[in-house]
Amino acid sequence: MKLNERSVAHYATCDSPADHAGFLRKRVERHHHHGTSYQRRWFVLKGNLLFYFEERESREPVGLVVLEGCTVELCEAAEEFAFAIRFDDAGARAYVLVADGQAAMEAWVKALSRASFDYMRLVVKELEKQLEEACKSLAACRKSPQRSFSSSSGRKRHLSNPALQPLQEKPTTLENGYSTWSSGGCVAGGATCTDHDGGQMKPPPLPPRRRSAAGSATGSPAPGLLPAMLESPVSPETICFSKLHSWYGQEITVLRRQWQERQKRGRP
């Protein structure tokens, strides 16, 4: 693969951010001396290109490694914290590098392993697979019937709202042997009856008004009944059945007392 040296050198030293950078020692093979030495170099990783410089302040790189078709692995060497970049092609050169510590070595191996386009291709393929599964799941949700969802959600709202819950039947209470209309929340002392929605409940149908015997001839109520007849049977004091029963009982008591007085005046 041919590279333009001027373009590569500019890319190595331009202001574009580096994926990883730091000092490493690069092993150098000396065949005629049958020995091995290490050179300390400043390495800069940009994309799938690994540049190395003589010094950190150098303006031009002294070498370049294209990280394609290679593997990064730990290796056994005399130096601690060593790893190697090995290529798949037979007879290709292997780069043995030594970091300053365990953390630096792990960071370099991780960054170099993810630098190639082969790795990026695998990542893109996996992301495309996840996107396809997400689209299928979304399509299945859209095809599902909305009626079941709305009914279930409506039931949840119904159960969560106390005002929508069905009214529980309360046992009928007895007062003097008669059932009273107080299961809806009547309170003693003349309080009004309220339903579960906060409004007043309507009283039971009222019986027709009875005319007194004394007022039937003249068409006007008797003087003793005037205060009682002016009182509304649906006033707050008579809205409950027990209060309404007592209200009609007062009228009957007055009529009975008048009848007894007439009986006394009619005796010889």
URPETA-V689869 format. One record per residue. PHI is phi as a letter, one per 20 degrees, with the letter a starting at -180 (* if undefined). OMEGA is omega in whole degrees, -180 to 180 (999 if undefined). D_CENTER is the distance of its C-alpha to the mean C-alpha in whole Angstrom. Layout:
phi: (PHI,PHI)
omega: (OMEGA,OMEGA)
d_center: (D_CENTER,D_CENTER)
//
This chain:
phi: (*,e,c,f,f,f,f,f,f,f,f,f,d,f,e,f,f,e,f,a,b,r,e,c,d,d,f,d,e,d,f,f,e,l,b,c,c,c,d,e,c,e,d,c,d,c,m,d,d,d,e,c,d,f,c,f,e,f,e,c,f,e,a,b,c,e,e,c,m,c,c,d,b,f,c,e,b,f,e,f,m,d,b,c,d,d,d,f,f,f,n,f,f,d,d,d,c,c,e,e,a,f,f,f,f,f,f,f,f,f,f,f,f,d,e,f,f,f,f,f,f,f,f,f,f,f,f,f,f,f,f,f,f,f,f,f,f,f,f,f,f,f,f,f,f,f,f,f,f,f,f,f,f,f,f,f,f,f,f,e,d,f,f,e,f,f,f,e,f,d,f,f,e,d,c,l,n,d,f,d,e,c,f,e,o,f,d,f,n,n,f,e,e,c,e,f,e,n,e,f,e,f,f,f,g,e,f,f,f,e,e,f,f,f,e,f,f,e,n,c,f,f,g,f,e,f,f,f,f,f,f,f,f,d,f,g,f,c,f,e,f,f,f,f,f,f,f,f,f,f,f,f,f,f,f,f,f,f,f,f,f,f,f,f,f,e,f,f)
omega: (-180,179,174,-175,-178,179,180,179,178,180,-179,-174,-180,-176,179,-176,178,177,178,-179,178,179,174,174,-177,-179,180,179,177,-172,-176,176,-179,178,-179,177,-179,177,179,-177,176,-176,178,179,175,-177,178,179,179,179,171,-175,175,178,180,-178,-178,-178,-180,178,176,180,-178,176,177,-172,175,-179,-177,175,178,-175,175,-178,177,-179,178,180,177,179,-179,174,-173,172,-176,-178,-177,-179,179,180,180,-178,175,180,177,-176,-178,179,-179,-179,-178,-179,179,179,-179,179,179,179,180,-179,-179,-179,-178,-173,-173,176,176,178,179,178,177,179,179,179,179,178,177,178,178,178,179,178,179,178,178,179,179,178,178,178,180,180,-179,-178,180,-176,-180,179,-178,180,179,179,178,178,177,178,-179,-179,-179,-179,-179,-178,-179,-180,-180,-180,178,179,179,179,-179,178,-178,177,-177,177,-179,178,-179,-179,-176,-179,-178,176,177,-179,180,179,175,179,-177,178,180,176,-176,179,177,-179,180,177,-179,178,178,179,-178,175,180,180,178,178,179,-179,-177,-177,-177,-177,-176,-179,178,-178,179,-179,-178,-177,-174,180,-177,-178,178,-179,-178,179,178,176,180,-179,-176,-176,175,-174,179,177,178,178,179,-180,177,177,177,179,-180,179,179,179,180,179,177,179,178,179,178,178,178,-180,-179,179,178,999)
d_center: (54,56,54,55,56,56,52,51,52,51,47,48,49,47,44,41,39,39,37,39,42,44,48,49,52,53,56,59,62,65,67,71,70,68,66,62,61,58,57,54,53,50,47,45,42,41,39,42,45,46,48,51,53,56,54,51,53,54,54,55,53,56,54,51,49,48,45,45,46,46,44,43,44,46,49,52,54,56,54,51,47,49,47,48,48,49,50,50,54,57,59,56,56,53,52,52,50,50,47,47,45,42,39,41,42,39,37,40,40,36,37,40,38,36,38,40,39,39,36,34,35,34,30,30,31,28,26,27,27,23,23,25,23,20,22,23,20,19,22,22,18,20,23,22,23,21,22,21,17,18,20,18,15,18,19,16,16,20,19,17,20,23,25,24,25,29,32,33,37,39,42,45,47,50,53,56,56,54,50,49,46,44,41,38,38,42,43,46,48,48,44,42,40,37,35,31,30,32,35,38,40,43,46,48,51,54,57,60,62,65,68,70,74,75,73,74,77,77,73,72,70,72,72,70,67,67,64,62,62,61,58,55,54,50,50,48,50,51,48,47,50,51,52,53,55,57,57,60,61,63,64,66,67,69,70,72,73,75,76,78,79,81,82,84,86,87,89,93)
//
